[in-house]
């Protein structure tokens, strides 16, 4: 059931935004915060929760909590069970996304100390070409020092989208959602900037695939009004 809901959510986002498939790979988290606690003085970081959102606050991915890390100020996030594999998200067309999380120092199974809020870690998918190599994004902060590093890539644009950040329609596709495509056929029809067909010559119909009255033949070039059996 959860898998079905995830698939439906991705389809909804794709229909709403267009865009493409993006991936985020979590690399490292370094934090010099004071982790003094009841049980030990070293940091056992965990992220609770961790979300990826679009510019409008729509959630593209969410983890309720990660497992706590080993006792260190620098964490290799590729060794954290929930983050060891790249996260795949539906990236809105020509938009950035952001990572939000609350970082905790877990002193015991039932207690924890809030270290900081990360609310504005921007990943600039809008400046990325589909199919390009991994790029790096780093969020830093001070007092105390913090560094959060990920890599990201735009895997591919959705159907009918192209360009940097999947920000425009592929050739011959139109409308704001690029969902109406029209390829002109010489002598049969041209296309408007909204993807509608405009019939030429003796062609007729919504798709310009039938002949006007009294015209026949594969190119609608034969005219006959009476006694036309020989022309059919």
PERA-V586616 format. One line per field, one symbol per residue. ss: DSSP state (2 for helix, 1 for strand, 0 for the rest). Layout:
BEGIN
ss->???
END
This chain:
BEGIN
ss->0222222222222222200111111111111000000000000011111111110000111110000000000111222022200011111000001111111111110011111111111110222010000011111110000111111111111000110100011000110000011000100011100000111000110000011000110000011000002220
END
